[in-house]
């Protein structure tokens, strides 16, 4: 049986040598696939043999998924419930991608700008697809402002504001995770034992906070597209 880490290393080298992808890019892709595989395996194990009174992994996952669902409903209202699967998927992917970097020798995909930009673009596109689906042509009113004679100026300002959202989303997550990864590597290089432990604890906290912020902003953006423009 091939060890998963050996296969991961083989996949990474394949990307570098065959597709001429940079080592940083190959790390991001390889560990992104690892995160997706972990989430898929955990999902299959948690939903295998579902019980009325959950226990073990099913109970653990129901607490996490239920907590995210409650947060979505509290933030967006009942009309935001249909978008819970999207938000929960992004939140879990970002969280696991952040946490996997705390395992020695592993690389967090969210420390690569390509990964965070991909997640941010998904949120950006989803926001406007939801807005058009909900309001049709009237969705353009979100860009016109409250005063009709200021509409040309407001349209320009609103477009810039909306285009800045994926940039800020991707750079915020990338900057925090990449910065923490660099600091952790420096500490491990200087003092490889007791001193990095507080940094590991802080890393867990940062991972949860960044996943929460990304999820919260995604909910706010989609909620904004659902509202009626005035």
Backbone bond lengths (Angstrom), bond angles and torsions (degrees), N, CA, C in turn:
res aa  C-N    CA-C-N  psi(-1)  N-CA   C-N-CA  omega(-1)  CA-C   N-CA-C  phi
1 X - - - 1.470 - - 1.530 109.91 -
2 X 1.335 116.79 131.07 1.449 121.21 -178.50 1.531 109.72 -77.53
3 X 1.343 116.63 129.89 1.455 120.35 179.41 1.529 109.48 -67.10
4 X 1.339 118.32 136.40 1.476 120.73 -177.80 1.521 113.49 -55.15
5 X 1.348 117.36 -38.41 1.455 120.03 -178.71 1.528 111.70 -68.79
6 X 1.340 116.41 -33.63 1.462 119.55 176.12 1.524 110.36 -66.58
7 X 1.334 116.16 -40.61 1.457 119.64 177.35 1.521 110.42 -64.84
8 X 1.339 116.72 -37.81 1.460 121.21 178.76 1.526 110.21 -62.86
9 X 1.332 116.33 -43.62 1.455 120.75 178.53 1.530 111.19 -65.32
10 X 1.331 116.52 -39.46 1.465 120.93 177.78 1.528 110.47 -63.36
11 X 1.328 116.04 -43.23 1.464 121.21 179.77 1.523 110.45 -63.16
12 X 1.321 116.29 -40.54 1.461 121.50 179.60 1.526 110.64 -64.05
13 X 1.321 116.30 -46.42 1.471 119.95 179.76 1.530 111.07 -65.69
14 X 1.314 116.56 -34.08 1.465 120.47 177.55 1.520 110.81 -62.69
15 X 1.311 116.45 -42.26 1.462 120.58 179.29 1.521 111.44 -64.36
16 X 1.351 116.27 -38.95 1.466 120.45 -178.03 1.524 111.19 -71.96
17 X 1.322 116.52 -47.70 1.467 120.30 -172.39 1.528 112.71 -81.98
18 X 1.315 117.63 -38.14 1.468 120.50 -176.07 1.514 112.73 -86.82
19 X 1.326 116.63 -45.42 1.460 120.55 -175.85 1.527 112.78 -100.15
20 X 1.350 116.04 0.97 1.471 122.31 176.27 1.530 112.26 55.66
21 X 1.317 115.32 39.58 1.467 121.42 175.41 1.524 108.48 -86.62
22 X 1.308 117.30 144.44 1.463 120.85 179.21 1.527 110.11 -61.60
23 X 1.319 116.03 158.28 1.464 119.97 -178.60 1.524 111.45 -62.28
24 X 1.338 116.44 -39.61 1.473 119.71 178.09 1.525 110.48 -64.09
25 X 1.331 116.27 -41.76 1.463 120.06 178.44 1.516 112.09 -66.33
26 X 1.347 115.89 -39.44 1.465 120.26 178.46 1.523 110.78 -64.86
27 X 1.328 117.11 -39.85 1.468 120.60 176.51 1.523 110.49 -60.83
28 X 1.334 116.59 -45.65 1.459 120.85 -178.71 1.526 111.18 -61.57
29 X 1.331 116.92 -44.03 1.469 120.63 -179.13 1.517 111.19 -67.11
30 X 1.342 116.19 -46.51 1.473 120.49 -177.78 1.518 111.46 -61.45
31 X 1.332 116.55 -45.16 1.461 119.06 -178.10 1.527 112.26 -77.71
32 X 1.319 117.55 -23.03 1.463 119.78 171.83 1.525 109.80 -64.48
33 X 1.341 116.46 -44.71 1.464 120.36 177.08 1.523 111.20 -64.55
34 X 1.332 116.63 -34.53 1.467 119.53 177.06 1.527 110.60 -64.81
35 X 1.328 116.84 -43.94 1.470 121.10 178.52 1.519 110.54 -61.78
36 X 1.328 116.92 -44.17 1.466 120.25 178.91 1.526 111.15 -62.71
37 X 1.332 116.28 -39.93 1.471 119.89 178.65 1.525 110.73 -65.33
38 X 1.337 117.12 -41.59 1.468 120.62 178.60 1.526 111.22 -62.21
39 X 1.332 116.59 -45.26 1.464 120.13 179.70 1.524 111.27 -63.56
40 X 1.327 115.97 -39.09 1.463 119.71 179.50 1.524 110.96 -66.35
41 X 1.331 116.90 -44.23 1.464 120.97 -179.29 1.530 110.94 -63.89
42 X 1.345 116.08 -45.45 1.469 120.20 179.44 1.527 110.36 -62.41
43 X 1.340 117.08 -40.23 1.463 120.67 179.24 1.525 111.25 -62.67
44 X 1.339 116.17 -43.64 1.461 119.95 -179.90 1.529 111.30 -65.98
45 X 1.328 116.51 -40.90 1.469 120.12 179.79 1.522 111.49 -67.73
46 X 1.352 116.06 -38.22 1.472 120.13 -177.63 1.516 112.13 -71.39
47 X 1.340 116.53 -30.53 1.469 119.79 -177.21 1.528 112.81 -97.92
48 X 1.309 117.27 0.77 1.463 120.63 178.30 1.526 109.05 -80.77
49 X 1.307 116.51 120.57 1.460 120.42 -179.95 1.514 112.33 66.19
50 X 1.335 116.13 55.17 1.463 120.32 -179.62 1.534 111.15 -61.26
51 X 1.317 114.83 141.48 1.459 121.17 -178.95 1.520 110.27 -121.01
52 X 1.338 115.76 150.82 1.463 120.60 177.47 1.513 110.89 -63.35
53 X 1.329 116.02 -42.13 1.473 121.92 174.56 1.517 107.00 -103.40
54 X 1.335 117.22 98.76 1.461 119.84 -173.01 1.522 112.50 -69.62
55 X 1.302 114.75 155.31 1.450 121.26 176.68 1.505 109.57 -152.06
56 X 1.314 116.89 160.29 1.448 121.23 176.93 1.518 113.16 63.03
57 X 1.340 115.61 -131.98 1.461 121.21 -176.18 1.515 112.06 -64.79
58 X 1.333 117.94 -37.04 1.464 120.07 178.78 1.515 110.85 -61.38
59 X 1.323 117.12 -42.83 1.463 121.40 179.44 1.526 110.64 -64.93
60 X 1.333 116.29 -41.95 1.465 121.11 179.97 1.524 111.26 -61.88
61 X 1.332 116.70 -46.07 1.454 120.73 -178.64 1.524 111.57 -70.61
62 X 1.326 117.46 -34.28 1.466 119.48 177.98 1.521 111.01 -65.37
63 X 1.323 117.06 -35.35 1.464 120.79 177.09 1.527 110.27 -64.82
64 X 1.331 116.57 -45.24 1.466 120.58 -178.85 1.524 111.02 -66.76
65 X 1.335 116.25 -51.83 1.464 120.28 -177.94 1.526 111.00 -64.96
66 X 1.338 116.32 -40.24 1.464 120.03 177.62 1.511 111.75 -63.78
67 X 1.337 117.28 -38.44 1.464 120.65 177.99 1.523 111.76 -63.78
68 X 1.338 116.20 -42.27 1.466 119.80 178.15 1.528 110.60 -65.56
69 X 1.335 116.55 -41.22 1.462 120.29 179.52 1.526 111.08 -62.10
70 X 1.326 116.99 -44.00 1.468 120.21 178.33 1.523 111.17 -61.67
71 X 1.334 115.93 -39.17 1.460 119.91 179.63 1.522 111.07 -66.06
72 X 1.332 116.53 -39.32 1.463 120.51 178.82 1.527 110.21 -63.56
73 X 1.327 116.85 -45.53 1.465 120.93 -178.47 1.524 110.92 -66.84
74 X 1.335 117.47 -40.45 1.457 120.45 179.95 1.529 111.83 -67.20
75 X 1.324 116.42 -34.09 1.459 120.52 -177.90 1.524 112.18 -83.35
76 X 1.327 117.31 -42.38 1.455 122.28 -172.12 1.516 113.62 -105.22
77 X 1.332 117.37 -14.52 1.457 120.53 -174.56 1.515 111.09 84.92
78 X 1.302 116.08 179.00 1.467 120.73 -177.58 1.531 112.36 -63.31
79 X 1.331 117.24 -31.00 1.459 119.09 -179.71 1.532 112.22 -70.70
80 X 1.331 115.92 -7.59 1.465 119.03 176.42 1.516 113.46 -93.17
81 X 1.335 116.72 -6.75 1.466 120.91 -178.02 1.536 113.12 -59.66
82 X 1.359 119.57 -38.24 1.473 118.40 179.62 1.531 113.67 -60.17
83 X 1.334 116.99 -19.75 1.458 120.25 -177.45 1.523 112.19 -99.02
84 X 1.339 115.45 6.38 1.459 120.66 177.51 1.533 112.98 -59.56
85 X 1.349 120.29 -43.95 1.482 118.92 179.87 1.524 113.01 -58.17
86 X 1.329 117.44 -40.67 1.456 121.08 179.14 1.521 110.92 -64.31
87 X 1.326 116.28 -49.10 1.462 120.88 -176.88 1.523 110.68 -66.13
88 X 1.335 117.61 -41.86 1.461 121.13 179.72 1.525 111.02 -64.72
89 X 1.327 117.25 -40.27 1.469 120.71 179.06 1.519 110.87 -62.76
90 X 1.318 116.75 -46.05 1.471 120.52 179.15 1.518 110.54 -63.19
91 X 1.345 116.44 -43.71 1.465 120.75 -178.26 1.523 111.31 -62.37
92 X 1.327 117.64 -45.96 1.460 121.08 -179.20 1.525 111.53 -67.59
93 X 1.326 116.27 -39.21 1.464 119.25 178.54 1.529 110.75 -63.40
94 X 1.331 116.65 -46.76 1.465 120.36 -179.50 1.525 110.58 -63.91
95 X 1.328 117.07 -42.71 1.463 120.52 -178.92 1.527 111.86 -62.68
96 X 1.316 117.12 -50.27 1.466 120.26 -179.16 1.525 110.49 -65.65
97 X 1.330 117.64 -37.21 1.462 121.09 177.02 1.526 111.08 -63.06
98 X 1.326 116.72 -36.95 1.464 120.24 176.84 1.524 111.22 -68.76
99 X 1.329 116.19 -46.32 1.465 120.57 -174.07 1.520 112.93 -70.06
100 X 1.331 117.08 -30.26 1.463 119.42 -175.94 1.522 111.49 -65.90
101 X 1.322 116.35 -22.62 1.455 120.05 177.54 1.512 113.75 -69.85
102 X 1.343 117.29 -14.78 1.464 120.61 178.61 1.522 112.22 -80.71
103 X 1.329 117.10 -12.59 1.465 120.86 176.00 1.524 107.80 -78.52
104 X 1.338 118.28 123.62 1.471 120.64 -178.80 1.527 111.98 -54.03
105 X 1.326 115.52 129.26 1.455 121.06 179.48 1.513 114.17 90.21
106 X 1.332 117.48 -9.03 1.456 121.24 179.93 1.531 109.62 -97.49
107 X 1.322 114.72 156.84 1.474 121.21 -176.99 1.525 109.52 -120.13
108 X 1.336 118.12 127.00 1.472 119.52 179.05 1.520 110.94 -76.82
109 X 1.329 119.10 122.55 1.474 120.66 179.16 1.515 113.40 -57.64
110 X 1.338 116.98 -28.78 1.460 120.54 -178.25 1.529 112.42 -75.44
111 X 1.340 117.39 -3.31 1.462 120.43 173.10 1.517 110.88 -86.45
112 X 1.338 116.58 4.77 1.461 122.34 176.53 1.529 108.58 -113.22
113 X 1.312 116.71 131.52 1.465 121.23 -174.97 1.528 112.31 -63.58
114 X 1.327 117.17 -29.93 1.467 119.97 179.75 1.532 111.44 -62.57
115 X 1.325 115.93 -40.43 1.469 120.70 -179.85 1.520 111.17 -67.54
116 X 1.328 116.30 -48.68 1.462 119.29 -178.37 1.527 111.11 -66.26
117 X 1.343 116.74 -35.40 1.467 120.02 177.99 1.523 110.63 -66.24
118 X 1.333 116.82 -38.53 1.472 120.02 178.57 1.526 110.51 -62.15
119 X 1.332 117.04 -44.20 1.474 120.84 178.20 1.526 110.79 -63.76
120 X 1.341 116.06 -41.55 1.466 119.96 -179.13 1.522 111.32 -66.34
121 X 1.318 117.62 -38.32 1.468 121.20 179.24 1.526 110.60 -66.35
122 X 1.345 116.82 -37.39 1.467 120.28 176.61 1.529 110.15 -60.79
123 X 1.328 116.69 -43.91 1.468 120.59 178.00 1.524 110.24 -64.27
124 X 1.324 116.97 -43.32 1.472 121.93 -178.98 1.528 111.25 -60.94
125 X 1.331 116.19 -49.85 1.463 120.08 -179.22 1.530 111.18 -65.87
126 X 1.343 116.02 -40.67 1.466 119.75 -179.95 1.524 110.81 -61.86
127 X 1.324 116.30 -39.76 1.466 120.61 -179.77 1.523 111.23 -57.17
128 X 1.316 116.86 -48.36 1.463 120.00 -175.58 1.527 112.32 -79.27
129 X 1.317 117.18 -30.43 1.469 119.38 174.07 1.525 109.93 -64.16
130 X 1.333 115.96 -43.40 1.469 120.49 177.51 1.525 110.38 -62.83
131 X 1.355 116.84 -42.02 1.455 120.36 -179.82 1.512 112.62 -62.20
132 X 1.323 116.79 -45.14 1.469 120.80 178.93 1.524 110.34 -66.89
133 X 1.320 117.32 -40.56 1.459 121.08 179.01 1.522 111.44 -63.10
134 X 1.327 116.25 -38.34 1.465 120.92 -176.35 1.528 111.94 -78.64
135 X 1.330 118.14 -39.61 1.467 120.94 -171.27 1.521 114.18 -116.50
136 X 1.330 117.54 -12.03 1.451 119.71 -177.47 1.519 111.81 66.34
137 X 1.331 116.16 -139.06 1.472 121.25 -178.44 1.521 111.73 -62.49
138 X 1.332 117.13 -28.71 1.471 120.82 -178.27 1.522 112.87 -67.47
139 X 1.310 117.72 -8.69 1.474 120.80 177.86 1.526 110.47 -62.21
140 X 1.331 116.98 -24.91 1.469 120.22 179.20 1.529 112.08 -62.47
141 X 1.340 116.46 -21.24 1.459 119.31 179.00 1.529 111.85 -62.06
142 X 1.364 116.67 -24.08 1.458 119.80 177.52 1.531 111.82 -62.48
143 X 1.336 116.29 -20.81 1.460 120.65 -176.51 1.521 112.80 -102.49
144 X 1.330 117.30 -0.84 1.457 120.26 -172.63 1.523 114.24 -97.49
145 X 1.337 117.62 -16.88 1.452 119.45 -177.94 1.521 112.58 80.08
146 X 1.334 117.91 172.19 1.466 121.33 -175.28 1.524 114.77 -80.19
147 X 1.342 118.42 -17.61 1.467 122.26 -176.38 1.525 108.76 -113.79
148 X 1.327 116.61 124.98 1.461 120.10 -170.45 1.523 113.26 -63.87
149 X 1.359 117.05 -36.92 1.463 118.38 -175.82 1.531 112.79 -77.00
150 X 1.349 115.87 -8.59 1.470 120.04 173.86 1.532 112.03 -97.77
151 X 1.336 115.68 2.61 1.467 120.42 -174.22 1.531 114.04 -55.16
152 X 1.362 119.46 -44.55 1.473 118.30 -179.54 1.522 113.15 -60.64
153 X 1.341 116.24 -41.28 1.463 120.07 179.58 1.528 110.32 -70.51
154 X 1.333 116.37 -44.49 1.463 120.77 -178.67 1.528 111.42 -63.75
155 X 1.332 116.90 -36.51 1.459 120.45 178.92 1.524 110.16 -60.35
156 X 1.313 116.33 -45.53 1.460 121.45 179.21 1.528 111.21 -62.26
157 X 1.335 115.83 -44.20 1.467 120.61 -179.72 1.534 111.08 -65.82
158 X 1.337 116.36 -43.86 1.462 120.88 -178.95 1.526 111.64 -64.42
159 X 1.337 116.66 -40.23 1.462 119.87 178.87 1.528 110.52 -62.14
160 X 1.326 116.44 -44.07 1.471 119.83 177.62 1.527 110.51 -62.10
161 X 1.343 115.67 -42.88 1.461 119.54 179.28 1.516 112.52 -61.50
162 X 1.322 117.42 -41.90 1.463 120.93 179.91 1.524 111.69 -69.88
163 X 1.334 116.91 -38.48 1.462 119.91 178.80 1.527 111.94 -68.58
164 X 1.331 116.32 -25.64 1.470 119.29 179.22 1.527 112.32 -76.12
165 X 1.329 116.91 -17.62 1.461 119.96 -177.79 1.528 113.38 -61.08
166 X 1.344 119.83 -52.39 1.467 117.87 179.12 1.519 112.73 -63.96
167 X 1.344 116.94 -29.90 1.465 119.92 178.35 1.520 110.14 -66.32
168 X 1.345 116.00 -48.30 1.474 119.29 -179.51 1.524 111.69 -67.18
169 X 1.334 117.38 -39.01 1.464 120.93 178.74 1.525 110.93 -61.05
170 X 1.326 116.23 -48.62 1.459 120.15 -176.35 1.527 111.75 -69.85
171 X 1.332 117.44 -42.66 1.469 120.12 -177.87 1.519 111.95 -69.71
172 X 1.338 117.73 -36.11 1.464 120.10 179.64 1.515 110.77 -62.89
173 X 1.320 116.85 -50.33 1.464 120.60 -178.89 1.520 110.94 -66.70
174 X 1.324 117.50 -45.28 1.463 121.63 179.44 1.524 111.52 -60.63
175 X 1.342 116.74 -46.47 1.454 120.64 -177.58 1.522 112.47 -61.69
176 X 1.311 116.35 -45.21 1.462 119.80 -178.81 1.521 112.11 -67.02
177 X 1.332 117.57 -44.84 1.458 120.28 -176.73 1.526 111.84 -73.87
178 X 1.320 116.98 -39.05 1.460 119.74 178.67 1.523 110.84 -67.99
179 X 1.338 116.51 -40.81 1.455 120.46 178.11 1.520 111.86 -62.63
180 X 1.337 115.78 -44.20 1.459 118.78 179.26 1.527 111.37 -64.99
181 X 1.333 116.67 -38.25 1.464 120.82 179.24 1.527 110.95 -62.96
182 X 1.322 117.11 -40.97 1.461 121.10 179.15 1.525 111.09 -66.21
183 X 1.341 116.48 -44.45 1.463 120.16 179.27 1.525 110.77 -62.25
184 X 1.338 116.70 -41.76 1.456 121.33 -179.93 1.532 111.06 -63.79
185 X 1.314 116.91 -41.00 1.465 120.88 179.11 1.521 110.94 -65.37
186 X 1.324 116.68 -39.13 1.466 120.28 178.67 1.520 110.92 -64.36
187 X 1.347 117.24 -44.83 1.456 120.83 179.39 1.518 111.60 -64.39
188 X 1.328 116.87 -41.35 1.460 119.92 178.67 1.525 110.86 -64.64
189 X 1.340 116.61 -33.42 1.459 119.76 179.08 1.517 112.56 -72.17
190 X 1.341 116.39 -36.71 1.464 120.11 -178.11 1.525 112.00 -81.46
191 X 1.322 115.85 -51.07 1.473 121.00 -177.97 1.529 107.32 -132.78
192 X 1.328 117.96 95.85 1.470 120.38 -170.33 1.527 116.43 -77.30
193 X 1.334 118.62 5.39 1.464 117.74 -175.39 1.527 112.26 -119.63
194 X 1.321 119.10 -102.60 1.457 121.67 -166.01 1.522 114.22 -68.92
195 X 1.331 118.35 -38.31 1.452 120.78 -174.19 1.539 112.73 -60.82
196 X 1.356 119.55 -40.79 1.478 118.04 -179.26 1.520 114.91 -66.74
197 X 1.345 119.28 -14.27 1.460 120.50 -176.88 1.525 112.98 -59.87
198 X 1.343 119.30 -45.46 1.471 117.98 175.53 1.526 112.63 -60.54
199 X 1.336 116.26 -33.94 1.454 119.49 177.09 1.524 111.33 -66.53
200 X 1.338 116.52 -34.39 1.466 120.37 176.87 1.524 110.44 -64.75
201 X 1.344 115.55 -42.99 1.468 120.17 178.43 1.527 110.36 -62.53
202 X 1.333 115.07 -43.50 1.458 119.06 178.09 1.533 110.40 -64.39
203 X 1.339 115.62 -33.61 1.457 120.03 178.35 1.518 112.32 -62.82
204 X 1.331 116.74 -39.38 1.462 120.72 176.72 1.522 109.93 -62.22
205 X 1.336 115.83 -44.05 1.466 120.55 179.64 1.524 110.94 -63.21
206 X 1.334 116.75 -45.31 1.466 121.25 179.42 1.526 110.56 -62.13
207 X 1.330 116.89 -39.92 1.466 121.16 -179.34 1.518 111.27 -60.95
208 X 1.328 116.51 -45.16 1.461 120.56 179.67 1.532 111.20 -68.25
209 X 1.324 116.95 -42.41 1.463 120.29 -178.18 1.526 110.93 -63.70
210 X 1.337 116.79 -44.90 1.461 120.03 -178.71 1.527 111.82 -66.05
211 X 1.334 116.98 -38.42 1.469 119.97 176.82 1.528 110.15 -65.35
212 X 1.341 116.78 -40.14 1.464 121.43 179.22 1.526 111.27 -64.89
213 X 1.339 116.56 -44.68 1.466 120.59 -179.55 1.524 110.79 -63.21
214 X 1.335 116.55 -43.02 1.464 120.34 179.54 1.527 110.27 -62.47
215 X 1.332 116.35 -44.57 1.459 120.76 179.50 1.525 110.99 -65.18
216 X 1.329 117.42 -42.17 1.462 121.51 -178.51 1.531 111.04 -63.57
217 X 1.332 116.81 -43.56 1.459 119.81 179.24 1.527 111.01 -66.28
218 X 1.333 117.03 -37.65 1.471 120.24 176.74 1.522 110.39 -60.82
219 X 1.333 117.01 -42.72 1.460 120.93 178.66 1.529 111.37 -64.50
220 X 1.335 116.62 -41.67 1.465 120.60 -179.10 1.523 110.77 -64.94
221 X 1.322 116.88 -41.92 1.469 120.23 -179.50 1.529 110.92 -65.02
222 X 1.336 116.57 -45.86 1.460 119.37 -179.59 1.523 110.64 -67.78
223 X 1.320 116.31 -38.67 1.470 120.30 176.39 1.516 111.54 -59.47
224 X 1.341 116.25 -40.01 1.464 120.83 178.70 1.518 112.16 -62.66
225 X 1.330 116.28 -36.26 1.476 119.28 179.92 1.522 111.78 -74.31
226 X 1.332 117.11 -20.27 1.453 120.61 179.58 1.526 112.56 -81.68
227 X 1.335 116.53 -23.62 1.452 121.00 -176.05 1.522 111.48 -74.45
228 X 1.321 115.28 153.51 1.456 120.84 175.86 1.519 109.68 -74.77
229 X 1.316 116.08 135.19 1.480 120.28 177.77 1.522 109.56 -79.15
230 X 1.333 115.59 143.15 1.468 120.46 -179.51 1.525 109.79 -118.92
